[in-house]
């Protein structure tokens, strides 16, 4: 079953930026994610996945980048 892409890449990027910009205003990263997620209409878990993917793509978190995952999926 294919997942729907309800949120555009621009919305995802903005949500990740909001979490990063306002994280210091909250007691934890998760609390910031819950707040931002409620404002854009997704779950905090979905937003957490977007943040982690952005971290991998930027090289600040270990793991395969989005491009690498796509490359491996073709084989």
mmCIF file of the N, C-alpha and C atoms, coordinates in Angstrom:
data_MODEL
# 
_entry.id   MODEL 
# 
loop_
_atom_site.group_PDB 
_atom_site.id 
_atom_site.type_symbol 
_atom_site.label_atom_id 
_atom_site.label_alt_id 
_atom_site.label_comp_id 
_atom_site.label_asym_id 
_atom_site.label_entity_id 
_atom_site.label_seq_id 
_atom_site.pdbx_PDB_ins_code 
_atom_site.Cartn_x 
_atom_site.Cartn_y 
_atom_site.Cartn_z 
_atom_site.occupancy 
_atom_site.B_iso_or_equiv 
_atom_site.pdbx_formal_charge 
_atom_site.auth_seq_id 
_atom_site.auth_comp_id 
_atom_site.auth_asym_id 
_atom_site.auth_atom_id 
_atom_site.pdbx_PDB_model_num 
ATOM 1   N N  . UNK A 1 1  ? 0.828  -1.168 0.000  1.00 0.00 ? 1  UNK A N  1 
ATOM 2   C CA . UNK A 1 1  ? 0.000  0.000  0.000  1.00 0.00 ? 1  UNK A CA 1 
ATOM 3   C C  . UNK A 1 1  ? 0.884  1.247  0.000  1.00 0.00 ? 1  UNK A C  1 
ATOM 4   N N  . UNK A 1 2  ? 0.661  2.143  -0.934 1.00 0.00 ? 2  UNK A N  1 
ATOM 5   C CA . UNK A 1 2  ? 1.474  3.343  -1.061 1.00 0.00 ? 2  UNK A CA 1 
ATOM 6   C C  . UNK A 1 2  ? 0.963  4.441  -0.140 1.00 0.00 ? 2  UNK A C  1 
ATOM 7   N N  . UNK A 1 3  ? 1.916  5.120  0.489  1.00 0.00 ? 3  UNK A N  1 
ATOM 8   C CA . UNK A 1 3  ? 1.567  6.237  1.363  1.00 0.00 ? 3  UNK A CA 1 
ATOM 9   C C  . UNK A 1 3  ? 1.240  7.452  0.511  1.00 0.00 ? 3  UNK A C  1 
ATOM 10  N N  . UNK A 1 4  ? 0.324  8.275  0.972  1.00 0.00 ? 4  UNK A N  1 
ATOM 11  C CA . UNK A 1 4  ? 0.041  9.508  0.254  1.00 0.00 ? 4  UNK A CA 1 
ATOM 12  C C  . UNK A 1 4  ? 0.987  10.592 0.752  1.00 0.00 ? 4  UNK A C  1 
ATOM 13  N N  . UNK A 1 5  ? 1.371  11.474 -0.125 1.00 0.00 ? 5  UNK A N  1 
ATOM 14  C CA . UNK A 1 5  ? 2.212  12.602 0.250  1.00 0.00 ? 5  UNK A CA 1 
ATOM 15  C C  . UNK A 1 5  ? 1.313  13.809 0.440  1.00 0.00 ? 5  UNK A C  1 
ATOM 16  N N  . UNK A 1 6  ? 0.720  13.888 1.599  1.00 0.00 ? 6  UNK A N  1 
ATOM 17  C CA . UNK A 1 6  ? -0.229 14.945 1.895  1.00 0.00 ? 6  UNK A CA 1 
ATOM 18  C C  . UNK A 1 6  ? 0.451  16.296 2.032  1.00 0.00 ? 6  UNK A C  1 
ATOM 19  N N  . UNK A 1 7  ? 1.705  16.311 2.422  1.00 0.00 ? 7  UNK A N  1 
ATOM 20  C CA . UNK A 1 7  ? 2.420  17.547 2.683  1.00 0.00 ? 7  UNK A CA 1 
ATOM 21  C C  . UNK A 1 7  ? 3.483  17.777 1.621  1.00 0.00 ? 7  UNK A C  1 
ATOM 22  N N  . UNK A 1 8  ? 3.533  18.989 1.100  1.00 0.00 ? 8  UNK A N  1 
ATOM 23  C CA . UNK A 1 8  ? 4.519  19.315 0.073  1.00 0.00 ? 8  UNK A CA 1 
ATOM 24  C C  . UNK A 1 8  ? 5.911  19.387 0.694  1.00 0.00 ? 8  UNK A C  1 
ATOM 25  N N  . UNK A 1 9  ? 6.945  19.270 -0.125 1.00 0.00 ? 9  UNK A N  1 
ATOM 26  C CA . UNK A 1 9  ? 8.306  19.397 0.406  1.00 0.00 ? 9  UNK A CA 1 
ATOM 27  C C  . UNK A 1 9  ? 8.529  20.746 1.097  1.00 0.00 ? 9  UNK A C  1 
ATOM 28  N N  . UNK A 1 10 ? 7.890  21.781 0.603  1.00 0.00 ? 10 UNK A N  1 
ATOM 29  C CA . UNK A 1 10 ? 8.035  23.108 1.213  1.00 0.00 ? 10 UNK A CA 1 
ATOM 30  C C  . UNK A 1 10 ? 7.471  23.130 2.630  1.00 0.00 ? 10 UNK A C  1 
ATOM 31  N N  . UNK A 1 11 ? 6.333  22.487 2.842  1.00 0.00 ? 11 UNK A N  1 
ATOM 32  C CA . UNK A 1 11 ? 5.723  22.430 4.170  1.00 0.00 ? 11 UNK A CA 1 
ATOM 33  C C  . UNK A 1 11 ? 6.613  21.617 5.104  1.00 0.00 ? 11 UNK A C  1 
ATOM 34  N N  . UNK A 1 12 ? 7.139  20.517 4.619  1.00 0.00 ? 12 UNK A N  1 
ATOM 35  C CA . UNK A 1 12 ? 8.027  19.683 5.435  1.00 0.00 ? 12 UNK A CA 1 
ATOM 36  C C  . UNK A 1 12 ? 9.274  20.454 5.855  1.00 0.00 ? 12 UNK A C  1 
ATOM 37  N N  . UNK A 1 13 ? 9.882  21.152 4.899  1.00 0.00 ? 13 UNK A N  1 
ATOM 38  C CA . UNK A 1 13 ? 11.085 21.924 5.196  1.00 0.00 ? 13 UNK A CA 1 
ATOM 39  C C  . UNK A 1 13 ? 10.793 23.038 6.199  1.00 0.00 ? 13 UNK A C  1 
ATOM 40  N N  . UNK A 1 14 ? 9.672  23.705 6.031  1.00 0.00 ? 14 UNK A N  1 
ATOM 41  C CA . UNK A 1 14 ? 9.303  24.784 6.956  1.00 0.00 ? 14 UNK A CA 1 
ATOM 42  C C  . UNK A 1 14 ? 9.072  24.240 8.362  1.00 0.00 ? 14 UNK A C  1 
ATOM 43  N N  . UNK A 1 15 ? 8.413  23.093 8.459  1.00 0.00 ? 15 UNK A N  1 
ATOM 44  C CA . UNK A 1 15 ? 8.152  22.486 9.761  1.00 0.00 ? 15 UNK A CA 1 
ATOM 45  C C  . UNK A 1 15 ? 9.467  22.131 10.460 1.00 0.00 ? 15 UNK A C  1 
ATOM 46  N N  . UNK A 1 16 ? 10.421 21.590 9.718  1.00 0.00 ? 16 UNK A N  1 
ATOM 47  C CA . UNK A 1 16 ? 11.726 21.244 10.288 1.00 0.00 ? 16 UNK A CA 1 
ATOM 48  C C  . UNK A 1 16 ? 12.423 22.513 10.767 1.00 0.00 ? 16 UNK A C  1 
ATOM 49  N N  . UNK A 1 17 ? 12.374 23.572 9.960  1.00 0.00 ? 17 UNK A N  1 
ATOM 50  C CA . UNK A 1 17 ? 12.989 24.842 10.367 1.00 0.00 ? 17 UNK A CA 1 
ATOM 51  C C  . UNK A 1 17 ? 12.335 25.394 11.626 1.00 0.00 ? 17 UNK A C  1 
ATOM 52  N N  . UNK A 1 18 ? 11.008 25.279 11.720 1.00 0.00 ? 18 UNK A N  1 
ATOM 53  C CA . UNK A 1 18 ? 10.306 25.779 12.907 1.00 0.00 ? 18 UNK A CA 1 
ATOM 54  C C  . UNK A 1 18 ? 10.726 25.025 14.164 1.00 0.00 ? 18 UNK A C  1 
ATOM 55  N N  . UNK A 1 19 ? 10.859 23.720 14.053 1.00 0.00 ? 19 UNK A N  1 
ATOM 56  C CA . UNK A 1 19 ? 11.301 22.929 15.213 1.00 0.00 ? 19 UNK A CA 1 
ATOM 57  C C  . UNK A 1 19 ? 12.672 23.403 15.664 1.00 0.00 ? 19 UNK A C  1 
ATOM 58  N N  . UNK A 1 20 ? 13.574 23.563 14.721 1.00 0.00 ? 20 UNK A N  1 
ATOM 59  C CA . UNK A 1 20 ? 14.933 23.984 15.064 1.00 0.00 ? 20 UNK A CA 1 
ATOM 60  C C  . UNK A 1 20 ? 14.967 25.393 15.645 1.00 0.00 ? 20 UNK A C  1 
ATOM 61  N N  . UNK A 1 21 ? 14.180 26.294 15.075 1.00 0.00 ? 21 UNK A N  1 
ATOM 62  C CA . UNK A 1 21 ? 14.195 27.687 15.509 1.00 0.00 ? 21 UNK A CA 1 
ATOM 63  C C  . UNK A 1 21 ? 13.598 27.872 16.898 1.00 0.00 ? 21 UNK A C  1 
ATOM 64  N N  . UNK A 1 22 ? 12.617 27.039 17.248 1.00 0.00 ? 22 UNK A N  1 
ATOM 65  C CA . UNK A 1 22 ? 11.897 27.234 18.506 1.00 0.00 ? 22 UNK A CA 1 
ATOM 66  C C  . UNK A 1 22 ? 12.185 26.177 19.566 1.00 0.00 ? 22 UNK A C  1 
ATOM 67  N N  . UNK A 1 23 ? 13.111 25.284 19.287 1.00 0.00 ? 23 UNK A N  1 
ATOM 68  C CA . UNK A 1 23 ? 13.410 24.197 20.224 1.00 0.00 ? 23 UNK A CA 1 
ATOM 69  C C  . UNK A 1 23 ? 13.854 24.723 21.585 1.00 0.00 ? 23 UNK A C  1 
ATOM 70  N N  . UNK A 1 24 ? 14.571 25.813 21.614 1.00 0.00 ? 24 UNK A N  1 
ATOM 71  C CA . UNK A 1 24 ? 15.063 26.351 22.890 1.00 0.00 ? 24 UNK A CA 1 
ATOM 72  C C  . UNK A 1 24 ? 13.936 26.887 23.774 1.00 0.00 ? 24 UNK A C  1 
ATOM 73  N N  . UNK A 1 25 ? 12.770 27.106 23.195 1.00 0.00 ? 25 UNK A N  1 
ATOM 74  C CA . UNK A 1 25 ? 11.625 27.617 23.953 1.00 0.00 ? 25 UNK A CA 1 
ATOM 75  C C  . UNK A 1 25 ? 10.873 26.499 24.682 1.00 0.00 ? 25 UNK A C  1 
ATOM 76  N N  . UNK A 1 26 ? 11.258 25.269 24.431 1.00 0.00 ? 26 UNK A N  1 
ATOM 77  C CA . UNK A 1 26 ? 10.569 24.111 24.998 1.00 0.00 ? 26 UNK A CA 1 
ATOM 78  C C  . UNK A 1 26 ? 11.522 23.293 25.858 1.00 0.00 ? 26 UNK A C  1 
ATOM 79  N N  . UNK A 1 27 ? 10.960 22.453 26.675 1.00 0.00 ? 27 UNK A N  1 
ATOM 80  C CA . UNK A 1 27 ? 11.767 21.627 27.564 1.00 0.00 ? 27 UNK A CA 1 
ATOM 81  C C  . UNK A 1 27 ? 12.505 20.505 26.864 1.00 0.00 ? 27 UNK A C  1 
ATOM 82  N N  . UNK A 1 28 ? 12.064 20.154 25.662 1.00 0.00 ? 28 UNK A N  1 
ATOM 83  C CA . UNK A 1 28 ? 12.704 19.073 24.917 1.00 0.00 ? 28 UNK A CA 1 
ATOM 84  C C  . UNK A 1 28 ? 12.408 19.243 23.428 1.00 0.00 ? 28 UNK A C  1 
ATOM 85  N N  . UNK A 1 29 ? 13.175 18.523 22.624 1.00 0.00 ? 29 UNK A N  1 
ATOM 86  C CA . UNK A 1 29 ? 12.930 18.547 21.185 1.00 0.00 ? 29 UNK A CA 1 
ATOM 87  C C  . UNK A 1 29 ? 11.534 17.995 20.883 1.00 0.00 ? 29 UNK A C  1 
ATOM 88  N N  . UNK A 1 30 ? 11.145 16.969 21.606 1.00 0.00 ? 30 UNK A N  1 
ATOM 89  C CA . UNK A 1 30 ? 9.840  16.360 21.389 1.00 0.00 ? 30 UNK A CA 1 
ATOM 90  C C  . UNK A 1 30 ? 8.705  17.355 21.655 1.00 0.00 ? 30 UNK A C  1 
ATOM 91  N N  . UNK A 1 31 ? 8.838  18.152 22.703 1.00 0.00 ? 31 UNK A N  1 
ATOM 92  C CA . UNK A 1 31 ? 7.812  19.152 23.022 1.00 0.00 ? 31 UNK A CA 1 
ATOM 93  C C  . UNK A 1 31 ? 7.706  20.181 21.892 1.00 0.00 ? 31 UNK A C  1 
ATOM 94  N N  . UNK A 1 32 ? 8.838  20.570 21.328 1.00 0.00 ? 32 UNK A N  1 
ATOM 95  C CA . UNK A 1 32 ? 8.820  21.496 20.197 1.00 0.00 ? 32 UNK A CA 1 
ATOM 96  C C  . UNK A 1 32 ? 8.137  20.847 18.997 1.00 0.00 ? 32 UNK A C  1 
ATOM 97  N N  . UNK A 1 33 ? 8.424  19.574 18.762 1.00 0.00 ? 33 UNK A N  1 
ATOM 98  C CA . UNK A 1 33 ? 7.812  18.849 17.650 1.00 0.00 ? 33 UNK A CA 1 
ATOM 99  C C  . UNK A 1 33 ? 6.303  18.753 17.823 1.00 0.00 ? 33 UNK A C  1 
ATOM 100 N N  . UNK A 1 34 ? 5.855  18.473 19.043 1.00 0.00 ? 34 UNK A N  1 
ATOM 101 C CA . UNK A 1 34 ? 4.413  18.387 19.298 1.00 0.00 ? 34 UNK A CA 1 
ATOM 102 C C  . UNK A 1 34 ? 3.725  19.716 19.006 1.00 0.00 ? 34 UNK A C  1 
ATOM 103 N N  . UNK A 1 35 ? 4.343  20.803 19.409 1.00 0.00 ? 35 UNK A N  1 
ATOM 104 C CA . UNK A 1 35 ? 3.759  22.117 19.193 1.00 0.00 ? 35 UNK A CA 1 
ATOM 105 C C  . UNK A 1 35 ? 3.672  22.463 17.702 1.00 0.00 ? 35 UNK A C  1 
ATOM 106 N N  . UNK A 1 36 ? 4.774  22.278 16.995 1.00 0.00 ? 36 UNK A N  1 
ATOM 107 C CA . UNK A 1 36 ? 4.801  22.593 15.569 1.00 0.00 ? 36 UNK A CA 1 
ATOM 108 C C  . UNK A 1 36 ? 3.862  21.665 14.802 1.00 0.00 ? 36 UNK A C  1 
ATOM 109 N N  . UNK A 1 37 ? 3.854  20.393 15.145 1.00 0.00 ? 37 UNK A N  1 
ATOM 110 C CA . UNK A 1 37 ? 2.990  19.424 14.461 1.00 0.00 ? 37 UNK A CA 1 
ATOM 111 C C  . UNK A 1 37 ? 1.520  19.813 14.595 1.00 0.00 ? 37 UNK A C  1 
ATOM 112 N N  . UNK A 1 38 ? 1.133  20.259 15.769 1.00 0.00 ? 38 UNK A N  1 
ATOM 113 C CA . UNK A 1 38 ? -0.257 20.667 15.981 1.00 0.00 ? 38 UNK A CA 1 
ATOM 114 C C  . UNK A 1 38 ? -0.612 21.860 15.099 1.00 0.00 ? 38 UNK A C  1 
ATOM 115 N N  . UNK A 1 39 ? 0.334  22.727 14.864 1.00 0.00 ? 39 UNK A N  1 
ATOM 116 C CA . UNK A 1 39 ? 0.083  23.921 14.057 1.00 0.00 ? 39 UNK A CA 1 
ATOM 117 C C  . UNK A 1 39 ? -0.035 23.612 12.574 1.00 0.00 ? 39 UNK A C  1 
ATOM 118 N N  . UNK A 1 40 ? 0.701  22.601 12.093 1.00 0.00 ? 40 UNK A N  1 
ATOM 119 C CA . UNK A 1 40 ? 0.630  22.298 10.660 1.00 0.00 ? 40 UNK A CA 1 
ATOM 120 C C  . UNK A 1 40 ? -0.326 21.153 10.346 1.00 0.00 ? 40 UNK A C  1 
ATOM 121 N N  . UNK A 1 41 ? -0.787 20.453 11.379 1.00 0.00 ? 41 UNK A N  1 
ATOM 122 C CA . UNK A 1 41 ? -1.792 19.421 11.162 1.00 0.00 ? 41 UNK A CA 1 
ATOM 123 C C  . UNK A 1 41 ? -1.257 18.028 10.900 1.00 0.00 ? 41 UNK A C  1 
ATOM 124 N N  . UNK A 1 42 ? -0.051 17.738 11.377 1.00 0.00 ? 42 UNK A N  1 
ATOM 125 C CA . UNK A 1 42 ? 0.463  16.372 11.259 1.00 0.00 ? 42 UNK A CA 1 
ATOM 126 C C  . UNK A 1 42 ? 0.717  15.849 12.671 1.00 0.00 ? 42 UNK A C  1 
ATOM 127 N N  . UNK A 1 43 ? 1.166  14.617 12.772 1.00 0.00 ? 43 UNK A N  1 
ATOM 128 C CA . UNK A 1 43 ? 1.478  14.073 14.093 1.00 0.00 ? 43 UNK A CA 1 
ATOM 129 C C  . UNK A 1 43 ? 2.915  14.429 14.449 1.00 0.00 ? 43 UNK A C  1 
ATOM 130 N N  . UNK A 1 44 ? 3.207  14.432 15.731 1.00 0.00 ? 44 UNK A N  1 
ATOM 131 C CA . UNK A 1 44 ? 4.571  14.710 16.183 1.00 0.00 ? 44 UNK A CA 1 
ATOM 132 C C  . UNK A 1 44 ? 5.532  13.634 15.678 1.00 0.00 ? 44 UNK A C  1 
ATOM 133 N N  . UNK A 1 45 ? 5.072  12.405 15.581 1.00 0.00 ? 45 UNK A N  1 
ATOM 134 C CA . UNK A 1 45 ? 5.922  11.315 15.081 1.00 0.00 ? 45 UNK A CA 1 
ATOM 135 C C  . UNK A 1 45 ? 6.290  11.544 13.617 1.00 0.00 ? 45 UNK A C  1 
ATOM 136 N N  . UNK A 1 46 ? 5.343  12.002 12.821 1.00 0.00 ? 46 UNK A N  1 
ATOM 137 C CA . UNK A 1 46 ? 5.632  12.312 11.422 1.00 0.00 ? 46 UNK A CA 1 
ATOM 138 C C  . UNK A 1 46 ? 6.680  13.405 11.334 1.00 0.00 ? 46 UNK A C  1 
ATOM 139 N N  . UNK A 1 47 ? 6.518  14.444 12.118 1.00 0.00 ? 47 UNK A N  1 
ATOM 140 C CA . UNK A 1 47 ? 7.477  15.540 12.126 1.00 0.00 ? 47 UNK A CA 1 
ATOM 141 C C  . UNK A 1 47 ? 8.849  15.070 12.619 1.00 0.00 ? 47 UNK A C  1 
ATOM 142 N N  . UNK A 1 48 ? 8.873  14.184 13.595 1.00 0.00 ? 48 UNK A N  1 
ATOM 143 C CA . UNK A 1 48 ? 10.142 13.635 14.080 1.00 0.00 ? 48 UNK A CA 1 
ATOM 144 C C  . UNK A 1 48 ? 10.884 12.941 12.946 1.00 0.00 ? 48 UNK A C  1 
ATOM 145 N N  . UNK A 1 49 ? 10.162 12.182 12.133 1.00 0.00 ? 49 UNK A N  1 
ATOM 146 C CA . UNK A 1 49 ? 10.777 11.492 10.999 1.00 0.00 ? 49 UNK A CA 1 
ATOM 147 C C  . UNK A 1 49 ? 11.332 12.485 9.987  1.00 0.00 ? 49 UNK A C  1 
ATOM 148 N N  . UNK A 1 50 ? 10.615 13.588 9.753  1.00 0.00 ? 50 UNK A N  1 
ATOM 149 C CA . UNK A 1 50 ? 11.101 14.617 8.831  1.00 0.00 ? 50 UNK A CA 1 
ATOM 150 C C  . UNK A 1 50 ? 12.382 15.250 9.349  1.00 0.00 ? 50 UNK A C  1 
ATOM 151 N N  . UNK A 1 51 ? 12.424 15.522 10.645 1.00 0.00 ? 51 UNK A N  1 
ATOM 152 C CA . UNK A 1 51 ? 13.611 16.131 11.261 1.00 0.00 ? 51 UNK A CA 1 
ATOM 153 C C  . UNK A 1 51 ? 14.788 15.177 11.151 1.00 0.00 ? 51 UNK A C  1 
ATOM 154 N N  . UNK A 1 52 ? 14.582 13.902 11.473 1.00 0.00 ? 52 UNK A N  1 
ATOM 155 C CA . UNK A 1 52 ? 15.668 12.923 11.398 1.00 0.00 ? 52 UNK A CA 1 
ATOM 156 C C  . UNK A 1 52 ? 16.166 12.758 9.966  1.00 0.00 ? 52 UNK A C  1 
ATOM 157 N N  . UNK A 1 53 ? 15.265 12.760 8.997  1.00 0.00 ? 53 UNK A N  1 
ATOM 158 C CA . UNK A 1 53 ? 15.665 12.645 7.593  1.00 0.00 ? 53 UNK A CA 1 
ATOM 159 C C  . UNK A 1 53 ? 16.504 13.851 7.191  1.00 0.00 ? 53 UNK A C  1 
ATOM 160 N N  . UNK A 1 54 ? 16.077 15.037 7.601  1.00 0.00 ? 54 UNK A N  1 
ATOM 161 C CA . UNK A 1 54 ? 16.840 16.249 7.298  1.00 0.00 ? 54 UNK A CA 1 
ATOM 162 C C  . UNK A 1 54 ? 18.239 16.177 7.909  1.00 0.00 ? 54 UNK A C  1 
ATOM 163 N N  . UNK A 1 55 ? 18.339 15.664 9.119  1.00 0.00 ? 55 UNK A N  1 
ATOM 164 C CA . UNK A 1 55 ? 19.640 15.522 9.771  1.00 0.00 ? 55 UNK A CA 1 
ATOM 165 C C  . UNK A 1 55 ? 20.545 14.559 9.001  1.00 0.00 ? 55 UNK A C  1 
ATOM 166 N N  . UNK A 1 56 ? 19.986 13.455 8.526  1.00 0.00 ? 56 UNK A N  1 
ATOM 167 C CA . UNK A 1 56 ? 20.789 12.505 7.741  1.00 0.00 ? 56 UNK A CA 1 
ATOM 168 C C  . UNK A 1 56 ? 21.214 13.139 6.420  1.00 0.00 ? 56 UNK A C  1 
ATOM 169 N N  . UNK A 1 57 ? 20.288 13.854 5.773  1.00 0.00 ? 57 UNK A N  1 
ATOM 170 C CA . UNK A 1 57 ? 20.601 14.484 4.489  1.00 0.00 ? 57 UNK A CA 1 
ATOM 171 C C  . UNK A 1 57 ? 21.672 15.557 4.631  1.00 0.00 ? 57 UNK A C  1 
ATOM 172 N N  . UNK A 1 58 ? 21.724 16.221 5.784  1.00 0.00 ? 58 UNK A N  1 
ATOM 173 C CA . UNK A 1 58 ? 22.724 17.262 6.038  1.00 0.00 ? 58 UNK A CA 1 
ATOM 174 C C  . UNK A 1 58 ? 24.046 16.684 6.527  1.00 0.00 ? 58 UNK A C  1 
ATOM 175 N N  . UNK A 1 59 ? 24.067 15.402 6.860  1.00 0.00 ? 59 UNK A N  1 
ATOM 176 C CA . UNK A 1 59 ? 25.280 14.758 7.334  1.00 0.00 ? 59 UNK A CA 1 
ATOM 177 C C  . UNK A 1 59 ? 25.536 14.933 8.820  1.00 0.00 ? 59 UNK A C  1 
ATOM 178 N N  . UNK A 1 60 ? 24.542 15.417 9.561  1.00 0.00 ? 60 UNK A N  1 
ATOM 179 C CA . UNK A 1 60 ? 24.722 15.597 11.002 1.00 0.00 ? 60 UNK A CA 1 
ATOM 180 C C  . UNK A 1 60 ? 24.237 14.400 11.802 1.00 0.00 ? 60 UNK A C  1 
ATOM 181 N N  . UNK A 1 61 ? 23.673 13.419 11.126 1.00 0.00 ? 61 UNK A N  1 
ATOM 182 C CA . UNK A 1 61 ? 23.196 12.199 11.775 1.00 0.00 ? 61 UNK A CA 1 
ATOM 183 C C  . UNK A 1 61 ? 23.621 11.022 10.903 1.00 0.00 ? 61 UNK A C  1 
ATOM 184 N N  . UNK A 1 62 ? 24.109 9.944  11.507 1.00 0.00 ? 62 UNK A N  1 
ATOM 185 C CA . UNK A 1 62 ? 24.532 8.800  10.694 1.00 0.00 ? 62 UNK A CA 1 
ATOM 186 C C  . UNK A 1 62 ? 23.340 8.122  10.010 1.00 0.00 ? 62 UNK A C  1 
ATOM 187 N N  . UNK A 1 63 ? 23.621 7.531  8.879  1.00 0.00 ? 63 UNK A N  1 
ATOM 188 C CA . UNK A 1 63 ? 22.595 6.805  8.145  1.00 0.00 ? 63 UNK A CA 1 
ATOM 189 C C  . UNK A 1 63 ? 22.585 7.205  6.687  1.00 0.00 ? 63 UNK A C  1 
ATOM 190 N N  . UNK A 1 64 ? 21.787 6.509  5.922  1.00 0.00 ? 64 UNK A N  1 
ATOM 191 C CA . UNK A 1 64 ? 21.687 6.782  4.493  1.00 0.00 ? 64 UNK A CA 1 
ATOM 192 C C  . UNK A 1 64 ? 20.910 8.066  4.239  1.00 0.00 ? 64 UNK A C  1 
ATOM 193 N N  . UNK A 1 65 ? 21.400 8.863  3.301  1.00 0.00 ? 65 UNK A N  1 
ATOM 194 C CA . UNK A 1 65 ? 20.665 10.058 2.893  1.00 0.00 ? 65 UNK A CA 1 
ATOM 195 C C  . UNK A 1 65 ? 19.486 9.635  2.023  1.00 0.00 ? 65 UNK A C  1 
ATOM 196 N N  . UNK A 1 66 ? 18.618 10.564 1.750  1.00 0.00 ? 66 UNK A N  1 
ATOM 197 C CA . UNK A 1 66 ? 17.461 10.273 0.901  1.00 0.00 ? 66 UNK A CA 1 
ATOM 198 C C  . UNK A 1 66 ? 17.916 9.808  -0.479 1.00 0.00 ? 66 UNK A C  1 
ATOM 199 N N  . UNK A 1 67 ? 18.913 10.495 -1.048 1.00 0.00 ? 67 UNK A N  1 
ATOM 200 C CA . UNK A 1 67 ? 19.423 10.110 -2.369 1.00 0.00 ? 67 UNK A CA 1 
ATOM 201 C C  . UNK A 1 67 ? 20.020 8.714  -2.362 1.00 0.00 ? 67 UNK A C  1 
ATOM 202 N N  . UNK A 1 68 ? 20.752 8.384  -1.306 1.00 0.00 ? 68 UNK A N  1 
ATOM 203 C CA . UNK A 1 68 ? 21.334 7.048  -1.204 1.00 0.00 ? 68 UNK A CA 1 
ATOM 204 C C  . UNK A 1 68 ? 20.247 5.986  -1.088 1.00 0.00 ? 68 UNK A C  1 
ATOM 205 N N  . UNK A 1 69 ? 19.215 6.258  -0.318 1.00 0.00 ? 69 UNK A N  1 
ATOM 206 C CA . UNK A 1 69 ? 18.126 5.286  -0.173 1.00 0.00 ? 69 UNK A CA 1 
ATOM 207 C C  . UNK A 1 69 ? 17.428 5.057  -1.507 1.00 0.00 ? 69 UNK A C  1 
ATOM 208 N N  . UNK A 1 70 ? 17.246 6.117  -2.272 1.00 0.00 ? 70 UNK A N  1 
ATOM 209 C CA . UNK A 1 70 ? 16.603 5.992  -3.576 1.00 0.00 ? 70 UNK A CA 1 
ATOM 210 C C  . UNK A 1 70 ? 17.492 5.160  -4.511 1.00 0.00 ? 70 UNK A C  1 
ATOM 211 N N  . UNK A 1 71 ? 18.813 5.418  -4.467 1.00 0.00 ? 71 UNK A N  1 
ATOM 212 C CA . UNK A 1 71 ? 19.760 4.678  -5.318 1.00 0.00 ? 71 UNK A CA 1 
ATOM 213 C C  . UNK A 1 71 ? 19.717 3.189  -5.010 1.00 0.00 ? 71 UNK A C  1 
ATOM 214 N N  . UNK A 1 72 ? 19.726 2.835  -3.717 1.00 0.00 ? 72 UNK A N  1 
ATOM 215 C CA . UNK A 1 72 ? 19.713 1.434  -3.320 1.00 0.00 ? 72 UNK A CA 1 
ATOM 216 C C  . UNK A 1 72 ? 18.382 0.770  -3.631 1.00 0.00 ? 72 UNK A C  1 
ATOM 217 N N  . UNK A 1 73 ? 17.313 1.515  -3.614 1.00 0.00 ? 73 UNK A N  1 
ATOM 218 C CA . UNK A 1 73 ? 15.989 0.954  -3.874 1.00 0.00 ? 73 UNK A CA 1 
ATOM 219 C C  . UNK A 1 73 ? 15.844 0.541  -5.328 1.00 0.00 ? 73 UNK A C  1 
ATOM 220 N N  . UNK A 1 74 ? 16.625 1.137  -6.203 1.00 0.00 ? 74 UNK A N  1 
ATOM 221 C CA . UNK A 1 74 ? 16.542 0.806  -7.630 1.00 0.00 ? 74 UNK A CA 1 
ATOM 222 C C  . UNK A 1 74 ? 17.130 -0.553 -7.957 1.00 0.00 ? 74 UNK A C  1 
ATOM 223 N N  . UNK A 1 75 ? 17.978 -1.077 -7.084 1.00 0.00 ? 75 UNK A N  1 
ATOM 224 C CA . UNK A 1 75 ? 18.640 -2.364 -7.341 1.00 0.00 ? 75 UNK A CA 1 
ATOM 225 C C  . UNK A 1 75 ? 17.839 -3.508 -6.863 1.00 0.00 ? 75 UNK A C  1 
# 
